[in-house]
Amino acid sequence: MSYRVLMVCMGNICRSPTAEGVLRKFIQQNRLGDRVEVDSAGTHGYHVGEAPDSRTQRAAKARGYDLSQLRARKVAQQDLDYFDLVLAMDKSNLDNLKRMATPEQSPRIKLFMDYAQHFDDDEVPDPYYGLGHGFDLVLDMVEDGAAGLVEEIKRELGRR
């Protein structure tokens, strides 16, 4: 693998697995699957080993993304060395990751929505405690961010 991306939210059962599933599909569609590795994790270990939230899976499946094989895990210190890019879904998780990071690791940690092309939001809102439409909004935002991210990954791979 030449490029590795980690998506991060709090519990790794809603936003970050959605981002992982969407980005994986976009990577495959762009024929980059043999060069890019995608994973997700949470800053908290509340749901380690669990599949993504059923509402997340249902919304994703309606758009052609299968998240059923994903399992929640907690971000580990070694992830910050292993991944080329660590993308937080919101500022709170960005801060948590930056606190974990060494000065050398810190530049690789960014907000996922920095790559969005149509949404101006900095953060992907956590849909866990909200109503069902929040999961569709997350997908809209993640699809936008993932499209921009794929373009950045292509540029980065071209520089290597």
Backbone torsions as a table, in degrees:
resi	resn	phi	psi	omega
1	MET	NA	136.8	178.2
2	SER	-100.6	-17.9	-178.6
3	TYR	-144.4	133.6	-175.9
4	ARG	-127.2	130.7	-176.7
5	VAL	-124.9	132.7	176.6
6	LEU	-117.6	126.3	176.6
7	MET	-96.7	137.0	-174.3
8	VAL	-135.5	130.0	168.1
9	CYS	-129.8	-162.0	-175.9
10	MET	-76.6	-57.0	-173.2
11	GLY	-104.3	-8.6	-180.0
12	ASN	62.2	37.8	175.3
13	ILE	-128.7	-4.9	179.1
14	CYS	-126.7	-78.9	-171.3
15	ARG	-71.2	-50.8	-175.1
16	SER	-68.8	-37.3	175.0
17	PRO	-68.3	-31.8	174.5
18	THR	-61.2	-47.6	179.8
19	ALA	-62.6	-39.1	177.7
20	GLU	-62.0	-48.7	-178.4
21	GLY	-63.8	-43.2	179.7
22	VAL	-66.3	-47.8	-178.6
23	LEU	-62.9	-40.5	177.9
24	ARG	-57.4	-44.6	-179.8
25	LYS	-64.8	-43.4	179.3
26	PHE	-64.0	-38.3	178.5
27	ILE	-62.9	-44.4	178.2
28	GLN	-63.0	-44.7	-179.1
29	GLN	-61.9	-27.3	179.0
30	ASN	-95.6	11.3	177.5
31	ARG	56.1	40.8	179.3
32	LEU	-112.9	8.3	-174.0
33	GLY	-58.2	-29.7	-179.6
34	ASP	-84.3	-5.7	-176.6
35	ARG	-118.1	-9.6	-175.4
36	VAL	-130.5	131.5	176.3
37	GLU	-110.1	135.8	-179.3
38	VAL	-126.4	137.3	177.8
39	ASP	-145.5	172.9	175.1
40	SER	-143.8	159.2	-179.2
41	ALA	-160.2	169.3	178.0
42	GLY	-117.9	154.6	177.2
43	THR	-78.6	-17.2	177.6
44	HIS	-119.2	151.5	-175.9
45	GLY	-98.2	25.8	-176.3
46	TYR	-57.9	-34.6	-169.7
47	HIS	-121.9	22.1	-176.0
48	VAL	-51.6	130.2	178.1
49	GLY	88.4	-9.7	-178.5
50	GLU	-86.8	152.5	172.9
51	ALA	-72.7	162.8	175.5
52	PRO	-57.3	152.9	177.6
53	ASP	-47.9	139.8	-176.2
54	SER	-60.2	-34.1	178.1
55	ARG	-68.2	-36.8	176.1
56	THR	-63.0	-47.5	-179.0
57	GLN	-62.8	-41.3	-178.8
58	ARG	-63.3	-47.3	179.6
59	ALA	-63.4	-42.1	-179.8
60	ALA	-65.3	-44.4	-178.4
61	LYS	-61.4	-36.2	179.4
62	ALA	-61.9	-22.1	178.9
63	ARG	-106.9	8.4	175.2
64	GLY	92.0	17.9	177.6
65	TYR	-110.0	127.7	178.8
66	ASP	-103.4	110.8	-179.3
67	LEU	-104.0	5.8	-169.6
68	SER	-63.1	-26.4	-178.1
69	GLN	-87.8	-9.5	-178.8
70	LEU	-74.4	148.0	177.5
71	ARG	-134.6	138.8	-177.7
72	ALA	-67.2	143.8	173.0
73	ARG	-146.3	162.7	179.6
74	LYS	-96.3	142.4	176.4
75	VAL	-58.8	134.1	176.5
76	ALA	-109.9	154.2	179.9
77	GLN	-53.1	-40.8	-177.8
78	GLN	-66.4	-20.7	175.8
79	ASP	-60.2	-35.0	-176.4
80	LEU	-70.8	-19.3	172.2
81	ASP	-88.6	-41.0	-172.1
82	TYR	-69.8	-42.9	-173.9
83	PHE	-86.9	139.8	177.7
84	ASP	-74.1	-29.6	-177.2
85	LEU	-142.6	127.2	177.9
86	VAL	-118.3	115.9	-172.4
87	LEU	-113.5	117.5	179.1
88	ALA	-87.0	144.2	179.5
89	MET	-79.8	-18.7	179.4
90	ASP	-153.3	171.3	-175.3
91	LYS	-68.4	-33.4	178.7
92	SER	-62.4	-46.1	179.0
93	ASN	-72.4	-30.8	173.2
94	LEU	-59.6	-46.8	178.9
95	ASP	-61.7	-42.2	178.2
96	ASN	-60.0	-43.5	179.9
97	LEU	-66.9	-41.6	-179.7
98	LYS	-63.9	-34.8	177.6
99	ARG	-66.7	-33.0	179.2
100	MET	-74.2	-28.8	-167.8
101	ALA	-79.4	149.4	169.5
102	THR	-79.8	166.2	177.4
103	PRO	-57.9	-31.5	179.2
104	GLU	-71.5	-33.4	-177.1
105	GLN	-81.9	-29.9	-171.7
106	SER	-53.0	-40.6	-178.8
107	PRO	-63.6	-19.1	-179.6
108	ARG	-82.9	-7.3	-176.3
109	ILE	-100.0	121.3	-176.1
110	LYS	-141.8	174.8	173.4
111	LEU	-87.1	134.5	178.5
112	PHE	-56.2	-42.0	-175.1
113	MET	-70.3	-6.1	172.3
114	ASP	-60.4	-20.8	-177.1
115	TYR	-96.4	-4.0	-178.9
116	ALA	-65.9	144.9	-178.8
117	GLN	-106.1	-23.9	-175.4
118	HIS	-118.0	-27.9	178.1
119	PHE	-90.4	138.9	177.3
120	ASP	-93.7	-6.7	-176.9
121	ASP	-63.8	145.0	174.4
122	ASP	-83.9	-26.1	-170.9
123	GLU	-126.2	145.6	170.0
124	VAL	-88.4	118.4	-176.3
125	PRO	-68.5	143.6	179.1
126	ASP	-75.4	117.9	-177.1
127	PRO	-86.4	-3.0	-168.3
128	TYR	-54.8	-45.8	-176.0
129	TYR	-96.2	2.1	-176.7
130	GLY	-95.5	-166.9	178.5
131	LEU	-84.7	170.0	-173.9
132	GLY	-57.4	-32.8	-176.8
133	HIS	-64.0	-20.0	179.0
134	GLY	-62.0	-30.2	-179.3
135	PHE	-71.7	-33.5	176.2
136	ASP	-71.3	-38.2	176.1
137	LEU	-62.2	-43.1	177.4
138	VAL	-57.1	-45.4	179.1
139	LEU	-62.3	-43.0	177.8
140	ASP	-57.3	-47.7	-177.5
141	MET	-67.6	-42.8	-178.3
142	VAL	-66.9	-40.3	177.5
143	GLU	-61.6	-40.2	178.3
144	ASP	-64.7	-49.6	179.9
145	GLY	-63.4	-39.7	-179.1
146	ALA	-66.4	-36.9	178.3
147	ALA	-62.3	-45.2	177.2
148	GLY	-66.3	-37.1	179.5
149	LEU	-65.2	-41.1	178.3
150	VAL	-59.5	-41.4	178.5
151	GLU	-62.9	-40.5	177.9
152	GLU	-66.7	-40.2	178.5
153	ILE	-62.9	-41.6	177.3
154	LYS	-59.5	-44.2	178.5
155	ARG	-61.8	-44.6	-178.7
156	GLU	-63.7	-43.5	179.1
157	LEU	-64.6	-33.9	177.3
158	GLY	-66.8	-27.7	179.0
159	ARG	-80.6	-18.4	-174.9
160	ARG	-85.3	NA	NA
